[in-house]
Amino acid sequence: MLNNSDLILVAGATGGVGQLVVAKLLEKNLSVRALTRNQDKAQQMFDNKVDIVVGDIRYPDTLRTATKDVTHIICCTGTTAFPSQRWDFANLFDPKNTPQAVDGEGVKNLILATPKNLKRFVFVSSCGVLRKDKLPFNILNTFGVLDAKLYAENTLKSSGLPYTIIRPGRLIDGPYTSYDLNTLLRAKTDGKKAVVLGTGDTLNGETSRIDVANVCVECLNYDVTINQAIDIINSGVRPAVIDWKQLFNSIM
């Protein structure tokens, strides 16, 4: 159960899911440390309400300050599945921000920098990691994003750290890049689709970034989610209130 003495590090804090995770944690009056490559962007976005540490999971030496004294880590980092400007090409044949560099080796670097007494490491992975040879996931994995995510999952599982892996479907809603914390705190789904959880990488569908953020935060309150990989999509009629305890217990 989260409490006011906890310090939660959010890696990838200014990304599409990460910024919502930060907002959800602040909404619960929890202490947050944001790991980001861009301090100015984070300061604008979070209005000086979080502890900001500049670092890059691709470079282990930049992670020592970020992970010091944290009780939980939520890792929402990631790059694009296909070549884009975000791949940070030094030249055509030398990209610096590929899936393996970020989603694979980068996450491994963060895991290795994690305090051994950590209460939980939450990693946002992807549906399809166990179905990489099947449509449409074999197309998504053309440049190895699912290979990298699975590599990180396996590294986390073998680390000895208590973990929860979140595997969303295709992300929808947002990202909310208004640089306005109040907008992030008000962010809601369209109110029409329920949260569906599963295990074993069997679900197909879309997932609201907001509900990915919700499950990243809510899972920290339930021991039943420790050392579990949870699939999440949105489908069906959304209830007025999400009963996370019931949802988690129903799949474990």
Summary of the structure (lengths in Angstrom):
residues: 252
radius of gyration: 16.9
end to end distance: 17.8
largest distance: 50.9
contacts: 831
relative contact order: 0.15
helix: 35%
strand: 21%
